[in-house]
Amino acid sequence: MPSGADDRPDPDALLRQAAQEGRGRLKIFLGAAPGVGKTFEMLSEGAARRRDGVDVVVGVVETHGRAETAALTRGQEIVPRRDVAYEGRVLGEMDLDAILARAPRLALVDELAHTNAPGSRHPKRYQDVEELLAAGIDVYSTINIQHVESLNDIVASFTRVRVRETVPDHILERAEIEVVDIPPDELIERLKAGKVYLPDEATRALSHFFSKSNLSALRELALRRAAQAVDAQMLDHVRALGVGGTWAGTDRIVVAINELPGAAGLVRAAKRVADGLHAQWTAVFIETPRTAQFDDAQHQRVAEAMTLATQLGAVVATVPAASVVDGIRGFLAHARATQLVVGKSRRSRWFELRHGSVVDRLIRETPGVTVHVLPMEEPATDPASRRRRRRTGAAWGSPTGYAVTTALVATVTAIASALFHILDLGNVALLYLLPVMVAASLFGLRTGLFAGIASSLAYNFFFLPPVGTLSVSNPENVISVFVLLGVAVATSQLTSRVRAQADLAAASAQTNATLAGFLRQLSGINDASEAARMICEDVARLFGVQTVLLAAAAEPGLTVQAASSASYRLDTMDLAAAHWAFDNGIAAGKGSGTLAASEWLFQPVKAGERTLAVLGVARENSGDPVRADQLPLLTSLIDQSALVLERLRLEMEMRDVDAVRTRDRLRAALLSSVSHDLRTPLTAVIAAADQLEHGATPELIGTIKSEAARLNRFVANLLDMARVEAGALKLNIEATDLGDAIAGAAHDARRALEGHHVRLDVPPDLPLVRVDPQLFHHCLLNLLDNAGRYGDPGTGIVVEGVHRYGEIRLAVLDEGPGLPPGREAEVFETFRRLEGSDRATGGTGLGLAIVKAFAEAMGMSVEAGNRPDGTGAAFTLVFPSALIVRNAAPESAI
């Protein structure tokens, strides 16, 4: 927040403008009610842009049977809708991918608040529009005022109709808005003429929603909301340019909250002024160095006033500044405010002579701003507390400061006395400036004045003739005394300002460091429960409070995600406050205006329009959970927590989406595979069965057996893959002889190996290995089947085993086309086949995936590559030393 009106470009506004570069522009045709002609106006302007040479397509338009609207779609390019099956019906939705692929300059998308059919990429149409804008496509769209999120409750309060489809306000804030407006009487005539609804529907609408009073109120809301959007965009533009001035197309009201009794009344008065002018308003508290001296009652009054302003619809802000006047003046310039509501307490004339009047300075130094001044009472204070404040007040200085100053004056006097014979009188006077400057710099104005008086007296008594008296014989020496006092006053004033600025800078740096450290810690967390625990612990440590984080669970209600201490306690009132804060997105509990009887203050943790959780804070001594000056820091920490929790939620959703996509891909691949690989053996079996009618022959019986075995192996692979993905594998580990296992697998795979020369090069002295015999048998069958299908006809297939370097490597080598370089690992992916020859090969792409899953389940690994001589592929099972039985024979040499 700037501390003054310096007419420099606002960095935040520049960043917002930069973020829009490369994005499409959104224009919204806003209407007060259905039937005012939003779609007609959108199509008319789209047709005009098309005649001007702009590439325009109609993404989706709802004519609702209106002939004049449908006529405007003729001659325009319309992107066909995407059919979505839902509950036995076929719904037509906007084809987002088709529009993105078409990439027009402008897309016309009707009914921005529309809810998409289940199964669509985005649940809401405005999210589809956001994706189009991100792709650089301009969009024209339409919306009625009752669909604006922030106005939904207001519209429902007088129309008795609550719409469920809403659009977040930030969508409108970034859009160009054109109000499509017709008088209520004309809209009612259109309704009676059947141009909006069918006759039966029109009759019901006239008696409910489309009354003249409702339409007038909706019309006012639409015009006012459009004016607010235009005003916000205009302010952002002038801030980015650094243009001075108020630039007020409408009133903007600021109320300055203070710590005095009656601060809540000040907020209510500002609310009445804002309502009377139909203007937006902001409540601001200026945090000065004096804020650190507030007592609990003053902090409580500020917190209550800020909470009340939030509940009444104000935007609240806390601004650090060296003085109240500087802070208010800078905020008024930044907000381009037109009116200020401020309180004036009753001060004595003497007080105003010494300190000046804040209100008078504001009136003088804020030209162009209307200042509303309300009288306020001073807090009642008993005489004992006044005496105690005078006695202990920091403004009078500390005893330590006076003692140090006296010692400094005495030291300078001693040094000057020792050097007096070589110094002239003027230089001695300069020496006494040192204790004055040190005292004023370190201990403040009054201690500096004491140093000036003490220095002038010492200078006069010890050095000015007549020495040893306080009289001055030379009138010129009087100037030296007053110079010392003047230096004390000037130095004290300058030091006070520098110290105030330093305190503000230190507080700002500490706040920034706290926020940066908090976010840095949370950014590295990928677990939601760990993030919740860290949020509670850090907030508790920073504010000295108890914290608890609650979020929605699978069942109705909120559950505790984390707490700073295991001794926390939430009673019925506390839980009610937590639920209210979560449901309404507004703070509830102690110190707020809702369910204040609770001992906890619950702040919603919101990301956009979604409330992710609520953070509860409480103090063990039953005091206020958070002071008013700490609320901005707490709010910032909650906002950062919301970003982290939202990131974790989206990551979880993306993982779920990836899992769904993977299942869909596997399902599609499975259906494709089943349609081909089941049909082939079944066709052979059916043909062989038909031939049996003419008499069985050994060839027919062999065909039936081989194709049935092939079909059985395929179904077994499907079942095995289902077991792997379901995590239902149960291992039965036994010591297994590799020679016997390989021989058995080669016998069972003889049909797949038919036409190949099979050589088993497995040394008989290989040690036993600990594996599941059945799963290992499946691995070998699939490797041999793969070699038989991909090996060239008439070539050899070799199974060789080697024991070296503490591990056993069992390889299946074929003489086929081999594997594409760099893609060896892809063969183990589910339903993935890398065709390595010109001939078509069967298979589902499951065999090698099952080999990898089974091998890893048993503690082995599997490798794919090409033979060293380049004549085919090699698949190797690797048995680590942990799977080798130790009473085996010595390793074989190679």
N, C-alpha and C positions, 0 to 999 in steps of 0.2 A: 504494500500500500504506500503510495507516495506521501510524503510528509508535507508537500506543498504543491501548489499549482504551477508546474514548470513547463507545461505544454510540450513535453517530450513524448515521442511515440511510446505507447504502452507495449512492453514486450509480450504480455499474454495475448493482447489483441493481434499483434503481428504473427504470433505462433498460430492462433486460430485461423487467420487468413492463409498462412502458409499451408496449413493442414487441408485446406480446400482446393489447393492446386492439384490439377489432374483428376479431380472428382467431377461428376456431373452436377448440374444445377437442378434443384427441386422447386417446382412452382405448385402451390396448392390453391385450388379454387374452393374457398370456404363459404359455406352457406349456413343460414340459421335453421333450416329445416329441409326435409325432402321436398322436391318439386320446385325449388327456386330457380333451377336451370343450370346447376353446376356442370353436369355432364355435357349439356348442350354447349355451354360456353367453352369447355375444354376442347371439345371436338371442333368447334368453330375456329378457335385459335390454332389448333393443330393443323387444320386445313389451310389456314392462312400461311403458316410457317412452311407448309409443303409447297404452296404456290410460290413462295420466295426461294425455293430451291433447297430447303432443308430436308434431310433424309428422315422421314417420320413414319413410324409404324404404330398401330393400335395394339398394345399388349393385351388389354382386356377392357371391355366396356359393357356396362349393364344398361340396356335401354328401357327395361321394365315395361315393354310393350308400347312405348311412346313413339308414334310414327315419325314425328319431326326429329327426334333424336336418332332413330334408326336411319333416316335419310342422310344424315351427315356422315355416316360410316361408309356410304357408297363411294367408290372411287379411291378409298384409302386402303393401304396395305394392312391387312389384319393377320396377326400371328395366330395360327390355329391353337385352340385350347388343348390342354393335356387332360385326358380322361382318367379319373380316379374312381375306383370301385370302393363304395362305402355302404355297408349295411344293405346290400342288395340293390343299391342304386349306383348309377354312374354320374359322377359330378365333374363338371368342366372347370378346371382351374387354369390360371395363367401359366404358360409354359416358360418358366424363367430361363431354362437352358437354351431354348430356341431363340429367345430375345438376345441373350448374351452371344450366341453364335452368329446371329444376324448383325449385331453391333450397329444399330442405327444411331443417328445423332440425337434423336428425340423419341421417347416412348410415351404413349398415352396409357396410363394405368388408372382405371376408375376405382372408387371405393377403397381408399387407403386403409381404413380400419377393418377391412374384411378378414375373417378368420379362415385360413386355408384348411383343406380337408386333411384328415389324419394321414400320415405317410409322406406329406410334402416336406421339402427341405427345411422350410421355415414355418413356424406355426402361424405367423401373421403376414399379411401382405406388405405392411410397411417395412418388414425385414427383407422381403424380396426387393422392394424399392431401394433399400440401403445397399444391397448387393449391386443393383444396376448403377447406382450413383458411384459406387467404388470402382466400377468398370469404366467410368468416364462417360456414361450415357445420361443425358438430360431426361428428366421425367416431369410430366404434368400429371397431377392427380387431384382427387376431390375428397372432401370430408365435410360432415356436418358438425356444428359446434358441440352437440351433445356427446360426440365421440372423443373430445379432448379430455385427457386423463384428469387434469386438475379441475375441470369444470363439471365432471360427471356427477358429483354429489349435488352441486348447486342446481343443475338442470333437473335432477330427480326430485329435488325438494319442492318444486312448484309444478312440474308436469306429471308427477307420480309415476313416471316411467324411467326405469334405470336400464340403460343399454349396457351390454356386457362386452361389446367390442370397443376398445379405446386405443388411442394413439398417444404415446408419451409426448410431453410438452417439448422435449428437446428436438423432436422432429420438426415442429413448427418453427422453433427458434432459428433453425438453419435454413428455412425455406423462404422463398418469395411468396407472399400471400396476396391473392386477389379475392375480395369479398364479392360474392354474387348475391345481390340483394334485390328483393321486390317488396312492396308494402304488404302488410298482413292481409288487407282486404283483397288485394289482387291474388294472393296465394290461395285464399279461401275460395275465390271464384274459380280458380284453376282446379281446385279440389272438387268443387261441385260439378264442374264440367267433365269430370272423369279424366283429366289430363295428368293426374298424379297417381291415383289408385282406382281400382274397380269400384263401381257404384256402392256395393255393400260395404267394402272396406272404407270408402270415403265417408260414408255416413257415420261409422264408428269413430273414425279419426276426427271428424268435426266435433263430436261430442266429448272427446278426450284430449288428445295431444294438440290438435290444430285449433284451439280456441284463440280468439284474438289477443287475449292477455298473455297467453303462453308464447304466441308468435312474436309479440312485441318484446317480451323479455328475452327470448332467444336472439332476436335481431340485435338488441343492445349488447348482449354478451359477445356475439360474433364481431360486431364493429369494435368493441373495446379490446377483445383479444387480438384482433388484427393490428389495432393501434399499438398495443404493447409490443408485439413482435417487430413492427416497423421501428418503434422507438429503440428497442434493444439493438437491432441491427445498425441503426444510425449511430448510436453511442459507440458500438464496437468499431465502426468505420472511423469516426473522428478520433477515437483513442489511438487507433493504429497510425493515423496521420499526425497525431500530436497537435490537433487543432484546439485552440482555446475557446472558451465561451460555454454557455449553458446548453445551447442547442436543445431547447425544451419544446417539443411539440405537445407535451402533456406535463402536468406537474409531477415532480419527484420530491418526496418529503423525507426528511431525516429528523429523527428525534435523538437528542444527546442524553443518554442515561447517566445518572450520577449516583453517589452512595447515600444521598440524603433521604430522610423520610418523605414519602410522596413521589418517589421515582415511579411506582406503579401507576399513580394518577397521571404522571407525565406521559406514560405509554398509552394509557387509555385516551388521553386528549389527542395525541398524534393519530390514533386510530380513527377518532371521530373526524378529524380534519381530512384524513385520507379517504374515508368513506364519503364525506361531503363533496370531495373533488374527484372521486372515482380514480384515485391515483395510487401508484405503488409507493411503498414506504419502507424505510430501513431504520432499525434501531442500532445505534453505535455507542460503545463505551470506550472512552479514551483512557488508556493505561499509561499513567505517568509515574515518575519515581515516587511520588507521594502515595501511590496505590499500595506500595509495600508496607506502609504504616497503618493501613486500614485494620480495624478490629473485626471480630467475627460478625458483629451486627451489620457493619457496613458491607462486608463481603456478601452477607445474606441478602441484603436489600438489592444489591446489584444483580445477584443471581436470580432473585425472584422477578425483577423487572425484565431481565433478558428472557427468562422462561415465558413470562406473560406475553412479551412481544412475539415470540415464536408462535404461541398458541393463537394469537390474534391475526396471524398471517404475515408478519413482517419478516424481512431478511435481517438477520442480526450479524454484527461484526464487532470485533475488539481490535482497536488500533493503538499500537504503542507510539508515544510521542513525548517530546521534552516538556510540553505544556498542553493544557486542555485546549487553548485557543489554536495552537499550531495543529494539533491533531484534528480538531473539527474543521478548520479551514482546509486542510489537505484532503480530508474525506469528502467535503462538499465539492471540491474541485474535481476529484476523481469520479464521484457519482453524478456529476452535473446536476446537482440538486437545485431546486427552485425555492423550497421552503424549509425552514429549520424550526423545530420545536425544542425549546431549551428552558430549563428552570432557573430561577433566580432566588437565592436564599437571602434572608434579611441580614445584612452586614452593617456594622457601624461605619460612620463617616471616616473615623480614624483608620479602620481596616481598609477601606477603599482607597484612602489617600496613600497608605503604605503599599498595598498590593494591587490596586487597580480593580476594575470590574470586568469580569469575563464577558458578560453580556454586552457592555458598552464596546469592548474591543471587537467582538464578533459583528456588531452592527456596523462599526467603522470599516472593518477589514474584509467584509464579505458583500461587496456591492452586487446588486442583482438578485440577492437572496432575501426572501421575506422571512423575518424572524418573529416567531410567536414566543412570547415570554410569559411563563406561568410562575406565580409566587410559590416558594417552597419553604418549609419550616426547618430550622436547625434542630439537630437531634438533642433531646433533653439529656443533660449530663449533671450528675450530682456534684456538689462543691468538692467533696473529697477526691473524686476522680480528676477534677480540674487541677487541684493542687498537686496530685500525684503526677499528672501529665506535665505540669510546669516543672516539677522537680526532676523528672526523669526524661523530659523531652530531649530528643537528639538535636533540636534546633539550637539549644543554648550551648552546645558543645559538651565534651566529656572532660572530667577531671584530669584524665591522662593527657589530653591535648593541652590544657592549661599548664600542667606541670612540665611537659616537654618544651612548650614555648618559653616558659620562665627560664628553664635550663639553657635554651638556645640564646636568649638575650644575655644571660650571665656569661656564657662562653664567649660571645662576641665582645662583650664589655672587657673581659679579661684579655682577649687577643688584642683589642684596640689599645688598651692601656699599655701592653707590652710593646706595641709598635708605635706608640704615640710620638716618640721622639723622631721617627723617620717618616711619619705620615702627617699631611696637613689636615685641617679640620674638615674639609669637604670630603676627603677620602674616608674619614672615620664615619661620616654620615652614610656613605654608600655601604659600608660594612653592615649597618643596621637594617639595610634592605633585605639581607639574607634571611634572618629569622622571620621577618614579616611575610616574605614570599613562601617560605617553607610552611609556616603555620597556616596561612590562608589556603595553600594547596592541599595540605594533609587533613586539616581539621575544620575548614569552613569559614564562613564570614565572621562570626562572632569571635572565634579564636584568633582570626587574622586581625580583627580590630584590637583585641587585647594585646597582640604582639606589637601592633603599631603604637599603641599608647605606652606600653612598657618600654619599647625601644626609644621613643621620643623622650620619655622621662629619664631613662638611663643616659641618653646622649646629652640631655640638658644638665643632669646632675654631675656627671663625671667629666664632661669635656667642654661645655660651654661656659665661658667666664660670666660671672664669678663661679668658679668650680666649687662643688659642695653645696650649692643651693639650686633651687628650681627657678630662680629668676633668670632673665635673659637680658644682657646688657646691650647686645647688638640686635636691632630689630630684624636684620637680614636673616639671623639664625632662626627666627620664627618660621620662615619658609620651609626650612628643613623639617621641622616638626610636622607641618601640614603635608609635606610631600610623603613622609612616612605613612601618615594616616590615609592619604589618597591612594598610595600603592597598595595598602592593605585592602581597601574597599574594592579597587579595580581588580586586583588579583583574585580576591574571594569570589567576585561575581563571575569572572571568566572561568575560574576553576569549577564553580558550581555548574555552569553550563556544560563544560567539558565532561564533568563527572556524570551529569545526567545523560549526555549522549553516549558516554562509554557504558553506562549501565544498560541503556536501551540496546546498544550494539551487543553487549555481552549476553543480555537476555535473549535477543534474537538469534545470536550464534548458538547459544545453548539449546534453544528450541529447535533450530535447524539440525544441530548435531544429534539431538534426541530423535528427531523424526528420521534422519538418515540412518542412524544406527538401528532403530527399530525396524525400518523397512529392509535394511541389509540383512538382518537376522532372519526376517520372515521370508525374504526372497529365496533363500537357499533351502526352504522346507518344502517337501513334496507330499507330506502327510497331513491331512486335515486335523486329526486329533493332536498331533504335535504342534501345529500352528495355533490351535485353540489354547493349548497349555501355555505356549510362549506369550501369546497375547495377554492372558490373565496375569502371568507372572510379571511381565514388564510393566503393565499398567499399575499393578499393585505396588511394585517397587518405586515407580516414578512419582506416584501420588500418595503413597503411604496409606492405602485403603485395601479392603478386601474386594476381590473381584470374582465374578462367576459368568460364564458364557453359556447361554442356552440357545438351542436351535431346534427346528422342527424335526421330528422323528417319523418313522414309518407309520406309527399309530398316531391318532390325533393328539395334539398337545405338544409341549416343549420338553426337551430333556437336557440335562446338564452335560455339556461337552467337556468342560474343564473348569477348574477353580484354583484360585491362588493358595487356598488353604483348605485342608480337609475338615476344618471345624466350622465351615459356613453353615448357615441355617436359613431356609426359606419357608416362611409360613404361608397360609392361605392368601393373605393380603399381598405378600410379595409375589407370589405366582400369578395372582390376578393382574398386578401391575406389569409383570413380564409379558403376559399374554396380550394385554392391551397395547403395549409398546410394539410388539411383533405384528399384531394385526393392523395397527393404524400407522406404523412407521413414525411415531412421535414419542418423545421421551415421556416416561411415566414413573411415578414413585416419589420418593422424598425430594423436596426441592422443586418439584414440577407442579403443574396445576391439576394433575390427574392422579388419583389414588395416593395423595401425599402422606397418608397414614403409614405407608410402607416404610421400612427401615432402609430399603435399597432404592437407588436411582437406576433405572433401566434405560439405556440408550440404544436405539435401533442401529444395527450394522447393515447399511443399505448399499447395494450396488445398482445404480440406476433406479428403476422403479421397484426392484425386488428387495425385500427384507430377508437377509440371509440368516441373521441371528440377532440376539439382544445381549448387550454387555451390562451386567449389573455391578454397581460399585456401592460400597457401604463403609462407614468408618466405625471402628470398634467402640469408640467413646460416644456413639450415637450423635456425633456432630454432623455437619453438612458433608455429604460425600465428596463434593468437589467445590472449591472456591470459584467465584466468578472469573477471576483472572486466570484460572487454570482450565476453564472450559474450552477456549480455542485449541489448546494443546491436546486435550482429550478428544475433541472433535476430529482433529487432524489424525491422531492415532487410530481412531475408529474408522475414518475414511480409508487409511492405508490398510487396516485390517480387512476391510470389506474388499479391497482390490485383491488381496492375497487369497481370501476365502473364495472369491468369485473365480480367480484363476484356477484354484484347486478343483472347484466344482466343474468348471468347463473342461479341465483336463480329464476328470473322471467321466464326464459325459462323452468326451472324444474317445476315451478308451472303450466305453460301452458301444459307441457308434462304430468304432473299428471292429469290435467283436461281432456286431450285427452284420457289418459289411462282409467280414470274413465268413460268417455262417451263410450269408446269402450267396457269396461266391462259391463256397463249397457245395451248397445245395444245387446251384445251377450246374456246376461241374459234375456233381453226382448224377443229376437227371440226364445230362448229356451222355455221361459214361454209361449209365444204365440202359439208355435207349439203344446204344450201339453194342456194348460188350455183353449184355444179357441176351440181346436178340440173336447174335451170331451163334453161340452154342445152342440156344433153344431151337433155332432154325435147323441146325444139323440134327439135333435129337428128334425133332418132329419128322424131318425127312426120312431119317433112319427108321422111325416107328412106322411110317407109311409103308416102307419097303418090307417090313416084317410080315405084312399081310400076304406077301408072295413067298414067304419062307425065310427063316432066319439063316444068316450066313455069318461066319466068324468076323468078316469085315464090318458088317452092320453092328454086331455086338461090340466090337472094338471101338467103332465110332461113337456109339452111345456112351460107352464107358469113359472114353477120353473127353468127350464134350461135357458129360455130366461132372467129371472131375474138374475140368476147367471152370465150369459154372460154380461148383462147390468152392473152389479156391477163390474165385472172385467174391462170392458172398462172404467167405471167411475173412477176406481182406477188409470188406466193408465193416463187418462186425468188430474186427480187431481195431480198425481206425476209430470206430465209435467208442471202444473201451479206452483207447489212448486219450481221446479228447475229453472223455468223461472222468478221467483219472481213476478208472476202476481196475487197473492192473494189479494183480496180486502175485507176488513172486514166490516161487518154490525153489530155492537155491540148492543145488546138489553138485557134487564133484562129478564132472562129465569128461569122458574120453573124447577128444576131438576127432580121432580116426573113426570111431564108431558113429559119431554124430554126422560126420560128413558123408560116410558111406550110406547111412540111412536116408539122408536128404537127397543124395544123388539117385537112389533107387526110387523114391517117391516122385522125383521130378523127371523120370525117364521119358515121359511123353513130351515134356517141354524141351528136353535135350535131344530128341530124336533127330537124326541127320547130322549130329556133331560128334566129334571124337573127344571123349571126356577122359582127362588124365588127372588122377588124384595124387598129388605130390605132397603128401603129408607124412613127415617122419614118424615112425612108430614110437620113438622115445620122447615125443612131446609130452610135457606134464599135463596133468588133469587141470581143468579150470572150473571155477565155481560160477555156474550160470543156472538159469531156469531152463531145463531141457526142452520144454514145449515151446517157449518163446524163442530159444536159440534155433530150434528146428524150423520155425516160421521164418526167421531171418535167412537161414541158408536156402530154404525153398524159394523165397522171393529173389535172392541174388542169382540162383541158378536159373530160375524162370526168366529173369531179365537178360542173362547172358544168352540163353537159348533163343529168345526173340530177336535180340539185336545182333548176335553173331552171324556172320555170313554163312549161308548153307555150305555144309561140307567141311567147315573149318573146325579147329579144336577149341575146347574149353578146358582151362587148367585151374585146379584148386590147389594152392600151395600154402604151406604153413612154415613159419620161421620163428625160432625162439632166440632172441638176441637183445642185448641191452636191457635185460630185466623185463621184457614184454614179449608177448606172442602176437604175431601179425599173420592173419589168415586172409588170403587174397583170392578172389574169383576173377580170372582173366579171360576175356573173349577176344575174338578176331573180327571185330566189326568196324563201324565207322568211327568209333571213339566219341569223345565229348568235346563240344566247342570250347576252345581255350578261354579261360576266365569265367566260365559259367558252370564249373564243376559242382559247386555247392547247391545250385538251383535244382538239381535232380532229386534232392531230398525234400523238396517242398510238396505239399499235398496237391494232388491232381496236376502236377507239373510234368510234362514230357518234353524232352529235348530231342527232336527228331535229328538223327545223325546220318541218315541215308536217304536215297531217293525213294526207296520202297516204303509203303505204309506199314506201320507196325501197330499191333493191337495194344491193349492195356489201358488201365485207368489212371495211371500216375499215382497209385496208392502204394505199390509194393515197396519202393525204396523209402517212402515216408514211414512205412511201418517198420522197416529195418532200422532206421535211425531212432525211432521212438522206443522200440524194444531194446536196442543196444544200449541207449542211454539209461533206460530204466534198470538194466542189469549192471551198470557201471562201466560199460565199454564205450568206445567211440567208433565211428565209421568214416572212412575217407573215400573220396571219388577222384579219379584222375585217369590219365591215359598210360598205356604201357610204355616202358622206356624205349622199346623198339618202334613205337608208333603204329603198331598193327591192330590196336583195339583199345577197349576200356578196361580199367582195373578198379574193383571195389574191394576195400580192405577193412576187415574187422580187427580192431586193436584191443588186446586184453592187457590191461595194466598189471603190474606186479601184485597188486592187492587181490586179484582174482586167480592167481596161479597158486596151485597146491605145492607146498614147499618140499615135499618128499619126491619131487620129480627127478628125472635123469638129468645129466649135464646138458648144457645148451649145445645145440647143433651148430656146426661151423658152416659158413657160406663160402 
